[in-house]
Amino acid sequence: MPEENTPARPAAGLRTWQFLKGLENASGASAHFQVRLITIDMPECRRQSGVSDRIESKTHEHFVVSKNDIDLLKKIQHLHDEFHPDVIISVNTYPSYIAAGIKSLTPLWADLNGWIMAEAQAQAFKMGSNDYLAHYFEMEKKIIEAADKFSSVSKAQSNAILGELATFGRLNKESFGYKFVEHIPNGTEWFTNEKSAENAEMSLNLPENAFALLWVGGYNTWVDEFTLFKGVSEAMEKCPNLYFVSTGGQISGLDGQTFEKFKKLIEESEYKNRFIFLGWVETAAMPSIYARAQAGINVDRRCIETLTGARNRLNEMMKFGLPVITTLGSEISYEVARVGAGLTVKSGDHEALAAAITKIYNEWNEESAKFKGYGRNGLEYIQNECNYSLTLKPLIEWLENPRPAPDRGVDVKFEGGAAVKIRMVWKYLRANGFKKSFQKFLQKLKN
């Protein structure tokens, strides 16, 4: 979770925190929620193994189950049965898959934080194999068939979910007029350890007059490592004090190739000494890194994951008042352009990327008002449009009167059968008249 001092701050934890705090911040007569939080611990995010089964909290009950626990579902079922919840809110795809397996009559809200099938496609492309697709498809299918309500991280993903609902027969006569999907973009606010006086300081060992261009987090399958390298390198040629500073690295179990390819390009570069890699750093040290950086960068491939996904690194950079440079594609990248929080470029265009980096570098050197405005605009956008209360409004409104989806228990078979086809023909004849239908049939025979 974001307020734990771990060497990684995964998107899943950020999203869970957003939902938890949105519930706690909710106001109104009906907005008092007794929350039992169950988190699935990711051992790869910890430097030391082991975590308590229960974490003390003043605002909610918090239970932890390890992702590697063979009795994971059994333990969560027990926690469910003991609590008797009025609703289940599952945040992120894997927890939603687990929640879909809970035996319960309780309405289920499944938050699909990114489209897993687009992520699977990107992984298949990088790994050169389609073997990964079936695993992710089964997860998504189980969620789509079980949940009563969905939320997406982007409007494009909302449309993808609607397509899946149609594919599995859930856009039917019972659900006509029902709003299955709500758009909940990523939100962020200040975490306690980001403003604490005990924050760890991390020295970047940069020259005093260095311009630090910051990359934050993992190099996932949708990162365009070649455009990133070429764009930054060409900018370094024109900007003598430009340094690339990166936290994070490869993502264990998902993608080790992208980061390694990026590092290999750098090793053969004349500017290799101006690429600084800090690795996965504890979250308490991040504020000092943001404070030393002059701008942030994000470079994506043009792919379906980019079009349907989110980029937490952009939200966090803007929260810290950093001007950002990003390729266009994700929903948040267009928000950067809309509010004037930085510069945006076309995906795959390393020359345009280099020009954007050079432009911001020069504006920083000139101490221009425009450079200062990028950071101010981004910070205002995060505070006004990405706060937890605003982003979680659709969920809070649903919680005023949560109900199962109107098609719960309805099983639509697309294959049909003789009886179904006969009923369809009979309904058509009754609606259009026997004589008119027979005339149409004769006309078709003549043609």
Contacts in CASP RR format, 6 or more apart in sequence:
PFRMAT RR
TARGET T0000
AUTHOR 0000-0000-0000
METHOD contacts of the structure
MODEL  1
MPEENTPARPAAGLRTWQFLKGLENASGASAHFQVRLITIDMPECRRQSG
VSDRIESKTHEHFVVSKNDIDLLKKIQHLHDEFHPDVIISVNTYPSYIAA
GIKSLTPLWADLNGWIMAEAQAQAFKMGSNDYLAHYFEMEKKIIEAADKF
SSVSKAQSNAILGELATFGRLNKESFGYKFVEHIPNGTEWFTNEKSAENA
EMSLNLPENAFALLWVGGYNTWVDEFTLFKGVSEAMEKCPNLYFVSTGGQ
ISGLDGQTFEKFKKLIEESEYKNRFIFLGWVETAAMPSIYARAQAGINVD
RRCIETLTGARNRLNEMMKFGLPVITTLGSEISYEVARVGAGLTVKSGDH
EALAAAITKIYNEWNEESAKFKGYGRNGLEYIQNECNYSLTLKPLIEWLE
NPRPAPDRGVDVKFEGGAAVKIRMVWKYLRANGFKKSFQKFLQKLKN
1 13 0 8 1.000
1 16 0 8 1.000
1 17 0 8 1.000
1 39 0 8 1.000
2 9 0 8 1.000
2 13 0 8 1.000
2 14 0 8 1.000
2 17 0 8 1.000
2 191 0 8 1.000
2 283 0 8 1.000
3 17 0 8 1.000
3 191 0 8 1.000
3 192 0 8 1.000
3 193 0 8 1.000
4 283 0 8 1.000
5 193 0 8 1.000
5 282 0 8 1.000
5 283 0 8 1.000
5 284 0 8 1.000
6 45 0 8 1.000
6 46 0 8 1.000
6 47 0 8 1.000
6 282 0 8 1.000
6 283 0 8 1.000
7 45 0 8 1.000
7 46 0 8 1.000
7 47 0 8 1.000
7 280 0 8 1.000
7 281 0 8 1.000
7 282 0 8 1.000
7 283 0 8 1.000
8 44 0 8 1.000
8 45 0 8 1.000
8 217 0 8 1.000
8 248 0 8 1.000
8 280 0 8 1.000
9 283 0 8 1.000
9 286 0 8 1.000
10 42 0 8 1.000
10 45 0 8 1.000
11 113 0 8 1.000
11 310 0 8 1.000
11 312 0 8 1.000
12 42 0 8 1.000
12 91 0 8 1.000
12 92 0 8 1.000
12 94 0 8 1.000
12 95 0 8 1.000
12 113 0 8 1.000
13 39 0 8 1.000
13 92 0 8 1.000
14 186 0 8 1.000
14 188 0 8 1.000
14 312 0 8 1.000
15 91 0 8 1.000
15 92 0 8 1.000
15 111 0 8 1.000
15 113 0 8 1.000
15 153 0 8 1.000
15 186 0 8 1.000
16 39 0 8 1.000
16 91 0 8 1.000
16 92 0 8 1.000
17 191 0 8 1.000
18 186 0 8 1.000
18 187 0 8 1.000
18 188 0 8 1.000
18 388 0 8 1.000
18 391 0 8 1.000
18 392 0 8 1.000
19 89 0 8 1.000
19 91 0 8 1.000
19 111 0 8 1.000
19 392 0 8 1.000
19 395 0 8 1.000
20 35 0 8 1.000
20 37 0 8 1.000
20 60 0 8 1.000
21 189 0 8 1.000
21 388 0 8 1.000
22 388 0 8 1.000
22 389 0 8 1.000
22 391 0 8 1.000
22 392 0 8 1.000
22 395 0 8 1.000
22 396 0 8 1.000
23 33 0 8 1.000
23 35 0 8 1.000
23 392 0 8 1.000
23 395 0 8 1.000
23 396 0 8 1.000
24 33 0 8 1.000
24 35 0 8 1.000
24 59 0 8 1.000
24 60 0 8 1.000
25 388 0 8 1.000
25 389 0 8 1.000
25 392 0 8 1.000
26 33 0 8 1.000
26 389 0 8 1.000
26 392 0 8 1.000
26 396 0 8 1.000
26 399 0 8 1.000
30 399 0 8 1.000
30 400 0 8 1.000
31 396 0 8 1.000
31 399 0 8 1.000
33 399 0 8 1.000
34 60 0 8 1.000
35 59 0 8 1.000
35 60 0 8 1.000
35 61 0 8 1.000
36 60 0 8 1.000
36 61 0 8 1.000
36 63 0 8 1.000
36 79 0 8 1.000
36 83 0 8 1.000
36 85 0 8 1.000
37 57 0 8 1.000
37 60 0 8 1.000
37 61 0 8 1.000
37 62 0 8 1.000
37 63 0 8 1.000
38 63 0 8 1.000
38 64 0 8 1.000
38 65 0 8 1.000
38 76 0 8 1.000
38 79 0 8 1.000
39 62 0 8 1.000
39 63 0 8 1.000
39 64 0 8 1.000
39 65 0 8 1.000
40 64 0 8 1.000
40 65 0 8 1.000
40 66 0 8 1.000
40 67 0 8 1.000
40 72 0 8 1.000
40 94 0 8 1.000
40 95 0 8 1.000
40 98 0 8 1.000
41 51 0 8 1.000
41 64 0 8 1.000
41 65 0 8 1.000
41 66 0 8 1.000
41 67 0 8 1.000
42 67 0 8 1.000
43 49 0 8 1.000
43 50 0 8 1.000
43 66 0 8 1.000
43 67 0 8 1.000
43 68 0 8 1.000
44 252 0 8 1.000
50 66 0 8 1.000
51 64 0 8 1.000
51 66 0 8 1.000
52 64 0 8 1.000
53 63 0 8 1.000
53 64 0 8 1.000
53 65 0 8 1.000
54 61 0 8 1.000
54 62 0 8 1.000
54 63 0 8 1.000
54 64 0 8 1.000
55 62 0 8 1.000
55 63 0 8 1.000
55 64 0 8 1.000
56 62 0 8 1.000
63 79 0 8 1.000
65 72 0 8 1.000
65 75 0 8 1.000
65 76 0 8 1.000
66 72 0 8 1.000
69 75 0 8 1.000
72 98 0 8 1.000
73 98 0 8 1.000
73 101 0 8 1.000
73 102 0 8 1.000
76 98 0 8 1.000
76 99 0 8 1.000
76 102 0 8 1.000
77 102 0 8 1.000
77 103 0 8 1.000
80 88 0 8 1.000
80 102 0 8 1.000
80 104 0 8 1.000
85 104 0 8 1.000
85 106 0 8 1.000
86 106 0 8 1.000
86 107 0 8 1.000
86 402 0 8 1.000
87 106 0 8 1.000
87 107 0 8 1.000
87 108 0 8 1.000
87 109 0 8 1.000
87 399 0 8 1.000
87 402 0 8 1.000
88 99 0 8 1.000
88 102 0 8 1.000
88 104 0 8 1.000
88 106 0 8 1.000
88 107 0 8 1.000
88 108 0 8 1.000
88 109 0 8 1.000
89 109 0 8 1.000
89 111 0 8 1.000
89 395 0 8 1.000
90 96 0 8 1.000
90 98 0 8 1.000
90 99 0 8 1.000
90 100 0 8 1.000
90 108 0 8 1.000
90 109 0 8 1.000
90 110 0 8 1.000
90 111 0 8 1.000
90 147 0 8 1.000
91 111 0 8 1.000
91 113 0 8 1.000
92 111 0 8 1.000
92 112 0 8 1.000
92 113 0 8 1.000
93 112 0 8 1.000
93 113 0 8 1.000
93 114 0 8 1.000
93 116 0 8 1.000
93 139 0 8 1.000
93 140 0 8 1.000
93 143 0 8 1.000
94 139 0 8 1.000
96 110 0 8 1.000
96 111 0 8 1.000
96 112 0 8 1.000
96 143 0 8 1.000
96 147 0 8 1.000
97 139 0 8 1.000
97 142 0 8 1.000
97 143 0 8 1.000
99 108 0 8 1.000
99 110 0 8 1.000
99 146 0 8 1.000
100 108 0 8 1.000
100 110 0 8 1.000
100 142 0 8 1.000
100 143 0 8 1.000
100 145 0 8 1.000
100 146 0 8 1.000
100 147 0 8 1.000
101 142 0 8 1.000
101 146 0 8 1.000
105 404 0 8 1.000
107 148 0 8 1.000
107 149 0 8 1.000
107 402 0 8 1.000
107 403 0 8 1.000
107 404 0 8 1.000
107 405 0 8 1.000
108 146 0 8 1.000
108 147 0 8 1.000
108 148 0 8 1.000
108 149 0 8 1.000
109 147 0 8 1.000
109 148 0 8 1.000
109 149 0 8 1.000
109 150 0 8 1.000
109 151 0 8 1.000
109 395 0 8 1.000
109 398 0 8 1.000
109 402 0 8 1.000
110 143 0 8 1.000
110 146 0 8 1.000
110 147 0 8 1.000
110 149 0 8 1.000
110 150 0 8 1.000
110 151 0 8 1.000
111 150 0 8 1.000
111 151 0 8 1.000
111 184 0 8 1.000
112 143 0 8 1.000
112 150 0 8 1.000
112 151 0 8 1.000
112 152 0 8 1.000
112 153 0 8 1.000
112 157 0 8 1.000
112 161 0 8 1.000
113 153 0 8 1.000
113 310 0 8 1.000
114 152 0 8 1.000
114 153 0 8 1.000
114 154 0 8 1.000
114 157 0 8 1.000
114 305 0 8 1.000
114 308 0 8 1.000
114 309 0 8 1.000
114 310 0 8 1.000
115 152 0 8 1.000
115 157 0 8 1.000
115 160 0 8 1.000
115 161 0 8 1.000
115 304 0 8 1.000
115 305 0 8 1.000
115 308 0 8 1.000
115 309 0 8 1.000
116 136 0 8 1.000
116 139 0 8 1.000
116 140 0 8 1.000
117 133 0 8 1.000
117 136 0 8 1.000
117 137 0 8 1.000
117 140 0 8 1.000
117 160 0 8 1.000
118 160 0 8 1.000
118 303 0 8 1.000
118 304 0 8 1.000
118 305 0 8 1.000
118 307 0 8 1.000
118 308 0 8 1.000
118 309 0 8 1.000
119 136 0 8 1.000
119 221 0 8 1.000
119 222 0 8 1.000
119 305 0 8 1.000
120 132 0 8 1.000
120 133 0 8 1.000
120 135 0 8 1.000
120 136 0 8 1.000
120 137 0 8 1.000
121 133 0 8 1.000
121 303 0 8 1.000
121 304 0 8 1.000
121 305 0 8 1.000
122 220 0 8 1.000
122 221 0 8 1.000
122 222 0 8 1.000
122 301 0 8 1.000
122 303 0 8 1.000
122 304 0 8 1.000
122 305 0 8 1.000
123 132 0 8 1.000
123 221 0 8 1.000
123 254 0 8 1.000
123 255 0 8 1.000
124 130 0 8 1.000
124 131 0 8 1.000
124 132 0 8 1.000
124 133 0 8 1.000
125 221 0 8 1.000
125 303 0 8 1.000
126 221 0 8 1.000
126 255 0 8 1.000
126 257 0 8 1.000
126 258 0 8 1.000
127 257 0 8 1.000
140 164 0 8 1.000
141 168 0 8 1.000
144 161 0 8 1.000
144 164 0 8 1.000
144 165 0 8 1.000
144 168 0 8 1.000
144 170 0 8 1.000
145 168 0 8 1.000
145 170 0 8 1.000
147 405 0 8 1.000
148 403 0 8 1.000
148 404 0 8 1.000
148 405 0 8 1.000
148 408 0 8 1.000
149 180 0 8 1.000
149 181 0 8 1.000
149 182 0 8 1.000
149 398 0 8 1.000
149 405 0 8 1.000
150 161 0 8 1.000
150 180 0 8 1.000
150 181 0 8 1.000
150 182 0 8 1.000
151 181 0 8 1.000
151 182 0 8 1.000
151 183 0 8 1.000
151 184 0 8 1.000
151 394 0 8 1.000
151 395 0 8 1.000
152 158 0 8 1.000
152 160 0 8 1.000
152 161 0 8 1.000
152 181 0 8 1.000
152 182 0 8 1.000
152 183 0 8 1.000
152 184 0 8 1.000
153 184 0 8 1.000
153 185 0 8 1.000
153 186 0 8 1.000
153 309 0 8 1.000
153 310 0 8 1.000
153 331 0 8 1.000
154 183 0 8 1.000
154 185 0 8 1.000
154 308 0 8 1.000
154 309 0 8 1.000
154 310 0 8 1.000
154 330 0 8 1.000
154 331 0 8 1.000
155 183 0 8 1.000
155 331 0 8 1.000
156 307 0 8 1.000
156 308 0 8 1.000
156 309 0 8 1.000
156 331 0 8 1.000
157 308 0 8 1.000
157 309 0 8 1.000
158 181 0 8 1.000
158 182 0 8 1.000
158 183 0 8 1.000
160 308 0 8 1.000
161 180 0 8 1.000
161 181 0 8 1.000
162 171 0 8 1.000
162 180 0 8 1.000
162 181 0 8 1.000
163 171 0 8 1.000
165 171 0 8 1.000
165 180 0 8 1.000
165 181 0 8 1.000
169 412 0 8 1.000
169 414 0 8 1.000
170 180 0 8 1.000
170 405 0 8 1.000
170 407 0 8 1.000
170 412 0 8 1.000
172 407 0 8 1.000
172 410 0 8 1.000
172 412 0 8 1.000
174 406 0 8 1.000
174 407 0 8 1.000
174 410 0 8 1.000
175 405 0 8 1.000
175 406 0 8 1.000
175 407 0 8 1.000
178 405 0 8 1.000
178 406 0 8 1.000
178 407 0 8 1.000
180 405 0 8 1.000
182 394 0 8 1.000
182 395 0 8 1.000
182 398 0 8 1.000
183 394 0 8 1.000
184 391 0 8 1.000
184 392 0 8 1.000
184 394 0 8 1.000
184 395 0 8 1.000
185 310 0 8 1.000
185 331 0 8 1.000
185 332 0 8 1.000
185 386 0 8 1.000
185 391 0 8 1.000
186 310 0 8 1.000
186 312 0 8 1.000
186 315 0 8 1.000
186 332 0 8 1.000
186 386 0 8 1.000
186 391 0 8 1.000
187 315 0 8 1.000
187 382 0 8 1.000
187 386 0 8 1.000
187 387 0 8 1.000
187 388 0 8 1.000
187 391 0 8 1.000
188 312 0 8 1.000
188 315 0 8 1.000
188 316 0 8 1.000
188 319 0 8 1.000
188 382 0 8 1.000
188 386 0 8 1.000
189 319 0 8 1.000
189 387 0 8 1.000
189 388 0 8 1.000
190 319 0 8 1.000
191 283 0 8 1.000
193 199 0 8 1.000
193 283 0 8 1.000
193 284 0 8 1.000
194 286 0 8 1.000
194 287 0 8 1.000
195 287 0 8 1.000
196 284 0 8 1.000
198 284 0 8 1.000
199 284 0 8 1.000
199 285 0 8 1.000
199 287 0 8 1.000
199 288 0 8 1.000
200 282 0 8 1.000
200 284 0 8 1.000
200 285 0 8 1.000
200 288 0 8 1.000
201 285 0 8 1.000
201 288 0 8 1.000
202 278 0 8 1.000
202 281 0 8 1.000
202 285 0 8 1.000
202 288 0 8 1.000
202 289 0 8 1.000
204 212 0 8 1.000
204 245 0 8 1.000
204 276 0 8 1.000
204 278 0 8 1.000
204 289 0 8 1.000
204 292 0 8 1.000
205 276 0 8 1.000
206 212 0 8 1.000
206 243 0 8 1.000
206 245 0 8 1.000
206 276 0 8 1.000
206 292 0 8 1.000
207 241 0 8 1.000
207 243 0 8 1.000
209 241 0 8 1.000
210 241 0 8 1.000
210 242 0 8 1.000
210 243 0 8 1.000
211 239 0 8 1.000
211 241 0 8 1.000
211 242 0 8 1.000
211 243 0 8 1.000
211 294 0 8 1.000
211 295 0 8 1.000
211 361 0 8 1.000
211 364 0 8 1.000
212 243 0 8 1.000
212 245 0 8 1.000
212 292 0 8 1.000
212 293 0 8 1.000
212 294 0 8 1.000
212 295 0 8 1.000
213 232 0 8 1.000
213 242 0 8 1.000
213 243 0 8 1.000
213 244 0 8 1.000
213 245 0 8 1.000
213 293 0 8 1.000
213 294 0 8 1.000
213 295 0 8 1.000
213 296 0 8 1.000
213 297 0 8 1.000
213 325 0 8 1.000
213 357 0 8 1.000
214 245 0 8 1.000
214 246 0 8 1.000
214 247 0 8 1.000
214 289 0 8 1.000
214 290 0 8 1.000
214 293 0 8 1.000
214 295 0 8 1.000
214 296 0 8 1.000
214 297 0 8 1.000
214 317 0 8 1.000
214 322 0 8 1.000
215 244 0 8 1.000
215 245 0 8 1.000
215 246 0 8 1.000
215 247 0 8 1.000
215 296 0 8 1.000
215 297 0 8 1.000
215 298 0 8 1.000
215 313 0 8 1.000
216 246 0 8 1.000
216 247 0 8 1.000
216 248 0 8 1.000
216 286 0 8 1.000
216 296 0 8 1.000
216 313 0 8 1.000
216 316 0 8 1.000
216 317 0 8 1.000
217 246 0 8 1.000
217 247 0 8 1.000
217 248 0 8 1.000
217 249 0 8 1.000
217 280 0 8 1.000
217 313 0 8 1.000
218 248 0 8 1.000
218 249 0 8 1.000
218 250 0 8 1.000
218 251 0 8 1.000
218 259 0 8 1.000
219 225 0 8 1.000
219 248 0 8 1.000
219 249 0 8 1.000
219 250 0 8 1.000
219 251 0 8 1.000
219 255 0 8 1.000
219 256 0 8 1.000
219 258 0 8 1.000
219 259 0 8 1.000
219 262 0 8 1.000
220 251 0 8 1.000
220 254 0 8 1.000
220 255 0 8 1.000
220 258 0 8 1.000
221 254 0 8 1.000
221 255 0 8 1.000
221 258 0 8 1.000
221 305 0 8 1.000
222 300 0 8 1.000
222 301 0 8 1.000
222 303 0 8 1.000
222 305 0 8 1.000
222 306 0 8 1.000
223 258 0 8 1.000
223 262 0 8 1.000
223 299 0 8 1.000
223 300 0 8 1.000
223 301 0 8 1.000
224 299 0 8 1.000
224 300 0 8 1.000
224 301 0 8 1.000
224 327 0 8 1.000
224 347 0 8 1.000
224 348 0 8 1.000
225 258 0 8 1.000
225 259 0 8 1.000
225 261 0 8 1.000
225 262 0 8 1.000
225 265 0 8 1.000
226 261 0 8 1.000
226 265 0 8 1.000
226 350 0 8 1.000
227 299 0 8 1.000
227 327 0 8 1.000
227 347 0 8 1.000
227 348 0 8 1.000
227 349 0 8 1.000
227 350 0 8 1.000
227 353 0 8 1.000
228 262 0 8 1.000
228 297 0 8 1.000
228 299 0 8 1.000
228 353 0 8 1.000
229 262 0 8 1.000
229 265 0 8 1.000
229 266 0 8 1.000
229 269 0 8 1.000
230 350 0 8 1.000
230 353 0 8 1.000
230 354 0 8 1.000
231 350 0 8 1.000
231 351 0 8 1.000
231 353 0 8 1.000
231 354 0 8 1.000
231 357 0 8 1.000
232 242 0 8 1.000
232 244 0 8 1.000
232 275 0 8 1.000
232 297 0 8 1.000
232 353 0 8 1.000
232 354 0 8 1.000
232 357 0 8 1.000
233 269 0 8 1.000
233 271 0 8 1.000
233 354 0 8 1.000
234 350 0 8 1.000
234 351 0 8 1.000
234 354 0 8 1.000
235 242 0 8 1.000
235 353 0 8 1.000
235 354 0 8 1.000
235 357 0 8 1.000
235 358 0 8 1.000
235 361 0 8 1.000
236 242 0 8 1.000
236 244 0 8 1.000
236 271 0 8 1.000
236 274 0 8 1.000
237 271 0 8 1.000
238 354 0 8 1.000
238 358 0 8 1.000
239 357 0 8 1.000
239 358 0 8 1.000
239 361 0 8 1.000
239 362 0 8 1.000
241 361 0 8 1.000
242 274 0 8 1.000
242 357 0 8 1.000
242 361 0 8 1.000
243 274 0 8 1.000
243 275 0 8 1.000
243 276 0 8 1.000
244 274 0 8 1.000
244 275 0 8 1.000
244 276 0 8 1.000
244 297 0 8 1.000
245 276 0 8 1.000
245 278 0 8 1.000
245 289 0 8 1.000
245 292 0 8 1.000
245 293 0 8 1.000
246 275 0 8 1.000
246 276 0 8 1.000
246 277 0 8 1.000
246 278 0 8 1.000
246 279 0 8 1.000
247 278 0 8 1.000
247 279 0 8 1.000
247 280 0 8 1.000
247 281 0 8 1.000
247 286 0 8 1.000
247 289 0 8 1.000
248 278 0 8 1.000
248 279 0 8 1.000
248 280 0 8 1.000
248 281 0 8 1.000
249 259 0 8 1.000
249 277 0 8 1.000
249 279 0 8 1.000
249 280 0 8 1.000
250 256 0 8 1.000
250 258 0 8 1.000
250 259 0 8 1.000
250 260 0 8 1.000
263 277 0 8 1.000
266 272 0 8 1.000
266 275 0 8 1.000
269 275 0 8 1.000
278 289 0 8 1.000
281 289 0 8 1.000
287 320 0 8 1.000
290 316 0 8 1.000
290 317 0 8 1.000
290 320 0 8 1.000
290 321 0 8 1.000
290 322 0 8 1.000
291 320 0 8 1.000
293 322 0 8 1.000
294 322 0 8 1.000
294 323 0 8 1.000
294 360 0 8 1.000
294 364 0 8 1.000
295 322 0 8 1.000
295 323 0 8 1.000
295 324 0 8 1.000
295 325 0 8 1.000
295 357 0 8 1.000
295 360 0 8 1.000
295 364 0 8 1.000
295 374 0 8 1.000
296 317 0 8 1.000
296 322 0 8 1.000
296 323 0 8 1.000
296 324 0 8 1.000
296 325 0 8 1.000
297 324 0 8 1.000
297 325 0 8 1.000
297 326 0 8 1.000
297 357 0 8 1.000
298 311 0 8 1.000
298 313 0 8 1.000
298 314 0 8 1.000
298 324 0 8 1.000
298 325 0 8 1.000
298 326 0 8 1.000
298 327 0 8 1.000
298 333 0 8 1.000
299 326 0 8 1.000
299 327 0 8 1.000
299 347 0 8 1.000
299 353 0 8 1.000
300 306 0 8 1.000
300 311 0 8 1.000
300 326 0 8 1.000
300 327 0 8 1.000
300 329 0 8 1.000
300 330 0 8 1.000
300 333 0 8 1.000
300 347 0 8 1.000
301 347 0 8 1.000
301 348 0 8 1.000
302 327 0 8 1.000
302 329 0 8 1.000
302 347 0 8 1.000
302 348 0 8 1.000
306 329 0 8 1.000
306 330 0 8 1.000
306 347 0 8 1.000
307 329 0 8 1.000
307 330 0 8 1.000
309 330 0 8 1.000
309 331 0 8 1.000
310 330 0 8 1.000
310 331 0 8 1.000
310 332 0 8 1.000
311 326 0 8 1.000
311 330 0 8 1.000
311 332 0 8 1.000
311 333 0 8 1.000
314 324 0 8 1.000
314 326 0 8 1.000
314 330 0 8 1.000
314 332 0 8 1.000
314 333 0 8 1.000
314 336 0 8 1.000
315 332 0 8 1.000
315 382 0 8 1.000
315 386 0 8 1.000
317 324 0 8 1.000
318 324 0 8 1.000
318 336 0 8 1.000
318 341 0 8 1.000
318 375 0 8 1.000
318 378 0 8 1.000
318 379 0 8 1.000
318 381 0 8 1.000
318 382 0 8 1.000
319 379 0 8 1.000
319 382 0 8 1.000
320 379 0 8 1.000
321 375 0 8 1.000
321 376 0 8 1.000
321 378 0 8 1.000
321 379 0 8 1.000
322 375 0 8 1.000
323 341 0 8 1.000
323 342 0 8 1.000
323 343 0 8 1.000
323 360 0 8 1.000
323 371 0 8 1.000
323 373 0 8 1.000
323 374 0 8 1.000
323 375 0 8 1.000
324 336 0 8 1.000
324 341 0 8 1.000
324 342 0 8 1.000
324 343 0 8 1.000
324 374 0 8 1.000
324 378 0 8 1.000
325 342 0 8 1.000
325 343 0 8 1.000
325 344 0 8 1.000
325 345 0 8 1.000
325 353 0 8 1.000
325 356 0 8 1.000
325 357 0 8 1.000
325 360 0 8 1.000
326 333 0 8 1.000
326 336 0 8 1.000
326 342 0 8 1.000
326 343 0 8 1.000
326 344 0 8 1.000
326 345 0 8 1.000
327 333 0 8 1.000
327 344 0 8 1.000
327 345 0 8 1.000
327 346 0 8 1.000
327 347 0 8 1.000
327 348 0 8 1.000
327 353 0 8 1.000
328 334 0 8 1.000
328 337 0 8 1.000
328 344 0 8 1.000
328 345 0 8 1.000
328 346 0 8 1.000
328 347 0 8 1.000
329 347 0 8 1.000
333 344 0 8 1.000
334 344 0 8 1.000
335 341 0 8 1.000
335 381 0 8 1.000
335 385 0 8 1.000
336 342 0 8 1.000
336 344 0 8 1.000
336 378 0 8 1.000
337 344 0 8 1.000
339 377 0 8 1.000
339 378 0 8 1.000
339 380 0 8 1.000
339 381 0 8 1.000
340 373 0 8 1.000
340 374 0 8 1.000
340 377 0 8 1.000
340 378 0 8 1.000
341 374 0 8 1.000
341 375 0 8 1.000
341 377 0 8 1.000
341 378 0 8 1.000
341 381 0 8 1.000
342 360 0 8 1.000
342 374 0 8 1.000
342 375 0 8 1.000
342 377 0 8 1.000
342 378 0 8 1.000
343 356 0 8 1.000
343 359 0 8 1.000
343 360 0 8 1.000
343 374 0 8 1.000
344 356 0 8 1.000
345 352 0 8 1.000
345 353 0 8 1.000
345 355 0 8 1.000
345 356 0 8 1.000
346 352 0 8 1.000
360 371 0 8 1.000
360 374 0 8 1.000
363 370 0 8 1.000
363 371 0 8 1.000
364 371 0 8 1.000
384 390 0 8 1.000
413 420 0 8 1.000
428 437 0 8 1.000
429 437 0 8 1.000
END
